[in-house]
């Protein structure tokens, strides 16, 4: 497992095809940070992978940040899981899902624990591997 720390949070590469993103408490993801996140994700993921957004901290998106995310083309992200802990975080996760669904992102789910999200990610990767072999 490799952890890369940034001023806004960290990436945890738990598997060659599973990346967990944790954003620090109180961060506001504006257009510039959203573009930086998209660029970093594209650099880190070399093949279709599962992105897990772990919302253990309270952070938000500006309108520009959300629109930048919505318009992004994360070519190496095959599926996304959002782990939302408290009820309020689930509301924000649902909003993020709605925005991302408007651009046709497939395989997008919200979970209440990291273990559930990891199980789902592993199942998706196993299914994809079985389809190739």
Secondary structure as GFF3:
##gff-version 3
##sequence-region A 1 133
A	DSSP	beta_strand	2	6	.	.	.	ID=ss1
A	DSSP	beta_strand	9	15	.	.	.	ID=ss2
A	DSSP	beta_strand	18	23	.	.	.	ID=ss3
A	DSSP	beta_strand	28	29	.	.	.	ID=ss4
A	DSSP	alpha_helix	31	44	.	.	.	ID=ss5
A	DSSP	beta_strand	49	54	.	.	.	ID=ss6
A	DSSP	beta_strand	60	61	.	.	.	ID=ss7
A	DSSP	alpha_helix	63	70	.	.	.	ID=ss8
A	DSSP	beta_strand	77	83	.	.	.	ID=ss9
A	DSSP	alpha_helix	87	101	.	.	.	ID=ss10
A	DSSP	beta_strand	108	111	.	.	.	ID=ss11
A	DSSP	alpha_helix	114	132	.	.	.	ID=ss12
###
